[in-house]
Amino acid sequence: MKKNIYLLSFFIILLSCAKEPKLDFKNGDLNYDQSLAIIQSIKIVAPKITNCPPLGSHLNLNYLGNKKVEINKIVFKNYNSFPLFWDLSYLKNSLTGYCYGMSCVLGNNLYLYTEDFKDDNKKNEENQYHQVGLLLIEKNNNFVTWVKVSETDIDSEKSLESFLYDNYIIIIETNNWNYDVVESNKKKQIKYRYVVLEIKGKGNLIVLNKKESNKIITKYF
């Protein structure tokens, strides 16, 4: 009986590990790039968010899949707080918001948030071609900072994903020039860009320099 339990536990561990995104830095170029840190200071009254699942280390929306709860959309009241990389033409068809996870770091509440946009001609279907994830930082019932942590496009060589370890956010962009190549013997041409952010007690974010970022990358990867 004990043997069966051990085998079952081992199988579950293998399955969970297989689902995690893998970044093979050894087979690609890894370059520091501060421009990946898209941060904005804001002051928005945070809506009450309940039943949001715990936020793990992976901030990749594709990896999290259906681990999300529907919430009221975050109302960015003016262009000073509006995520400028969101397409204005999408916003008129933005019907709801989703919380993919919540965590508490140094007294700040962190929420991984996105909106699903609807196509004009397909209002009952999710727009799956472009998805952006924001990490919203709440302090004293106000969102005080947001940072772009995830972005993906179908049929694109680029993807942006992030990882949360302790009070550090590691942001990595993968550029895979052979993303649509099916030949098994084709040499991979992958380039990575990265930057590391540090979360402070008042909800603000500090962009670490290359030397400091390298230390964090080495520590957690």
C-alpha positions in Angstrom: 0.0 0.0 0.0 2.8 2.4 1.0 4.6 1.6 -2.3 1.5 2.6 -4.3 1.2 5.9 -2.4 4.8 6.7 -3.1 4.4 5.9 -6.8 1.3 8.0 -7.0 3.0 10.9 -5.2 6.0 10.7 -7.6 3.7 10.7 -10.6 1.8 13.8 -9.4 5.1 15.6 -8.9 6.2 14.7 -12.4 2.9 16.0 -13.9 3.2 19.3 -12.0 6.8 19.8 -13.1 5.9 19.1 -16.7 3.4 22.0 -16.7 5.9 24.6 -15.6 7.3 26.8 -18.3 11.0 26.0 -19.1 13.5 28.7 -20.1 16.7 27.2 -21.5 19.1 30.0 -21.2 22.0 27.8 -22.2 20.7 27.4 -25.7 20.1 31.2 -26.3 21.4 34.7 -25.7 20.5 36.3 -22.4 20.7 40.1 -22.4 19.8 42.7 -19.8 17.3 45.3 -21.0 15.8 48.0 -18.8 13.1 48.9 -21.4 11.2 45.7 -20.4 10.3 47.4 -17.1 7.0 49.1 -18.0 5.9 50.6 -14.7 3.4 53.3 -13.8 2.6 55.0 -10.5 -1.2 55.5 -10.0 -3.7 56.2 -7.3 -6.9 54.2 -7.9 -9.4 53.1 -5.3 -9.2 49.3 -5.4 -12.4 47.4 -5.7 -13.0 44.6 -3.3 -11.6 41.4 -4.8 -12.7 38.1 -3.3 -12.1 34.4 -4.0 -8.9 35.3 -6.1 -6.7 32.2 -6.0 -3.2 32.4 -4.4 -0.5 33.8 -6.7 2.4 31.5 -7.2 5.8 32.3 -8.7 4.7 32.1 -12.3 3.0 35.1 -13.7 2.5 33.6 -17.1 -1.2 33.8 -18.2 -0.9 30.9 -20.5 0.6 28.7 -17.8 -2.1 29.7 -15.3 -4.9 28.8 -17.8 -8.3 28.8 -16.2 -7.0 29.6 -12.7 -8.9 32.9 -12.7 -12.0 34.6 -11.2 -14.2 37.2 -12.8 -14.1 40.6 -11.1 -15.2 44.1 -11.9 -13.0 45.9 -14.4 -10.4 48.2 -12.9 -11.4 51.7 -13.9 -8.4 53.7 -15.1 -10.1 57.1 -14.7 -7.6 59.1 -16.8 -4.8 58.8 -19.3 -2.2 59.3 -16.6 -2.9 55.9 -15.2 -4.2 54.1 -18.3 -2.0 51.3 -19.7 -0.9 52.9 -22.9 0.0 49.7 -24.6 -3.7 48.6 -24.5 -5.2 49.2 -27.9 -8.0 51.8 -27.6 -10.0 50.0 -30.2 -10.1 46.9 -27.9 -11.3 48.8 -24.9 -14.8 49.6 -26.2 -15.3 45.8 -26.3 -13.8 45.1 -23.0 -16.6 43.4 -21.0 -15.0 42.1 -17.8 -11.8 41.7 -15.9 -10.1 38.7 -14.4 -7.9 38.1 -11.4 -5.4 35.3 -11.9 -4.0 35.4 -8.5 -3.3 37.4 -5.3 -0.3 37.5 -3.0 1.0 39.7 -0.1 4.5 41.0 -0.2 5.9 43.4 2.4 2.4 44.5 3.4 1.4 45.1 -0.2 -1.4 43.2 -1.9 -0.4 42.0 -5.5 -3.1 41.1 -8.0 -2.4 39.6 -11.5 -5.0 41.2 -13.7 -6.2 41.1 -17.3 -9.2 42.0 -19.4 -10.6 39.9 -22.2 -11.5 41.9 -25.2 -14.3 41.0 -27.7 -14.1 41.2 -31.4 -16.8 43.4 -33.0 -18.0 40.6 -35.2 -17.7 37.9 -32.5 -19.0 39.4 -29.3 -19.5 36.0 -27.7 -16.0 34.8 -28.2 -12.8 35.7 -26.4 -10.1 37.5 -28.4 -7.3 35.0 -28.1 -4.8 36.8 -30.4 -3.5 39.3 -27.9 -3.4 39.2 -24.1 -1.7 41.4 -21.6 -1.2 40.8 -17.9 -0.8 43.5 -15.3 0.5 43.1 -11.8 -1.4 45.7 -9.7 0.0 46.6 -6.3 -2.4 47.7 -3.6 -1.5 49.7 -0.5 -4.0 51.1 2.0 -7.0 50.2 -0.3 -5.5 52.0 -3.3 -3.7 50.6 -6.3 -0.5 52.5 -6.3 1.5 50.9 -9.0 1.1 48.6 -12.0 3.7 46.8 -14.1 3.3 44.8 -17.3 4.3 41.2 -16.5 2.8 39.1 -19.3 2.0 39.5 -23.0 1.4 37.0 -25.7 0.3 36.9 -29.3 -0.6 33.8 -31.3 1.6 33.3 -34.3 4.4 35.5 -32.9 8.0 34.8 -32.1 7.9 37.0 -29.0 6.4 36.3 -25.6 6.7 38.1 -22.3 6.5 36.3 -19.0 7.5 37.1 -15.4 8.2 35.4 -12.1 7.7 36.5 -8.5 10.2 35.3 -6.0 10.1 36.9 -2.5 10.0 40.7 -3.2 11.5 40.4 -6.7 9.8 40.4 -10.1 11.9 38.8 -12.9 10.6 39.9 -16.3 11.8 37.9 -19.3 11.1 38.3 -23.0 11.7 35.3 -25.2 12.3 35.8 -28.9 12.3 32.5 -30.7 12.9 33.0 -34.4 12.2 29.3 -35.1 8.9 29.2 -33.1 7.1 27.8 -36.1 9.8 25.5 -37.4 8.9 21.8 -37.1 12.3 20.3 -38.1 13.7 18.5 -35.1 17.3 19.0 -36.3 16.9 22.7 -36.8 19.2 24.7 -34.6 17.4 26.9 -32.1 17.7 30.6 -32.5 16.4 32.0 -29.2 17.2 35.3 -27.6 16.2 36.4 -24.1 16.0 39.9 -22.7 15.4 40.4 -19.0 15.2 42.9 -16.2 14.5 42.5 -12.4 12.3 44.7 -10.3 12.4 45.0 -6.5 9.1 45.6 -4.6 9.4 48.1 -1.7 7.3 48.5 1.4 5.2 51.4 0.1 4.2 49.6 -3.0 6.7 51.2 -5.4 9.1 49.3 -7.7 12.8 49.8 -8.2 14.5 48.7 -11.4 17.7 46.9 -10.6 20.8 47.5 -12.6 22.5 44.7 -14.6 24.8 43.6 -11.9 22.0 43.4 -9.3 19.7 41.7 -11.8 22.3 39.0 -12.6 22.6 38.2 -8.9 18.8 37.6 -8.7 18.7 35.6 -11.9 21.5 33.4 -10.6 19.8 32.9 -7.3 16.4 31.8 -8.5 17.2 30.1 -11.8 
